[in-house]
Amino acid sequence: MPAPSYCQKGLALERGGTAATERQVRDLQKDLRQLGYLKTGIDGRFGPATELAVKALRYDLLYNDGRSQKDDGEAPVRVIDFNRGRVPAISGIIDYMTASCIADMLDDPEFLTLPKAEDPWAENNKIKTSIGQLPSVDVPIPFLLAILQQESGLKHFNEPKGNDEDTYITVGLDKNASEKYIITSRGYGAGQYTIFHHPPKATEVEDFILNVEKNVQKAVKELRYKFDYFVMGETSGTRADDRIAEHGLGPLRYCKYSQGDPRYMKECRQCMVDSGQQNIAEGDPVFKNSSIRFEPTTYYRKASYSSIPLRKNVGCDWPYASRRYNGAGINSYHYQAIILTNVLNI
């Protein structure tokens, strides 16, 4: 394929720079987006998000040897192999040598690029259709919708506004590291199913990244897995402390209605209404006598919430499972409060 428009000797693209045209910046953003380094935005403005994406790219060119941060397999190619001594350090600048690395990455058929949609609105409409066809026997659909709303705004592909050209798949970039430009994992699509190696494998792109329905199915399996094994698991790390504090060590509760009842795992919103609500203020314990307290974090800038359904009165363990969908620790309690609110407002 032809070299990118910004791949020119003597040309440097950087935040605050004036040498590049808007089209060159857009072309750079498009390439950073499809290579998995820019979260969103193809608008021709070289802002802080684009600068961080360039730093993440340059970091990978120096250090990404294809190994996973967790045990989910190796990447199909090693990003460091595309460097060949051309990028000596991490910076937010795209010079000719860095642009040449990008061109080589895009030319390699084993470096899988992320998909985009010609009509993202139509593709995103498939999400609710797909969810509507699911039986409420594996997971409660209202909780699934509430989680997808928080994860992606119920969007598998970005829906651009204004002069934005971005219709690529929705991506979450986890930069939970001391050096914020290091991308440690990526969540893809409506359910933000996460992998810890980069770039993705061809099977992953064809499976849950490209296919909306399969992505939703991954979210269903993940939520059920969290319910089955991370609420009342066999170890302290696989048990939900809030559930134990509020309901003890009893068996998992699927629903307050019996399986033969037509309301089984469907009347979640009404259960939220019936549970009563509480206000959460910064400094409040996440459950009675807990040492963990609500406080602002990198991901949640506020630590107070109003009219949150009382999870202990809901009558099932899905509020605790939805928290574990997000992991553990203080961020998961912020996440849980938002999910319960989403269920209430569905």
Secondary structure, DSSP 8 states (H G I E B T S, - for coil): ----TT--TT--B-TT--SS-HHHHHHHHHHHHHTT---S--SS---HHHHHHHHHHHHHHHH--S--SSSS---SS-GGGGTTTS--S--S-B-HHHHHHHHHHHH-TTS----B-SSHHHHHHHHHHHHHTS-TTSS-HHHHHHHHHHHHSS-SB----TT----BB-EEEE--SSSTT---EEEETTTTEEESSSS--HHHIIIIIT-HHHHHHHHHHHHHHHHHHSSB-SSGGGB-HHHHHHHTT------SS-TTSTTTTT-HHHHHHHH-EEEE-TT-BSSTT-S-B----SS-S---EEEEE-GGGSSSSHHHHHHHHT-SSHHHHHHHHHHHHHHHH-
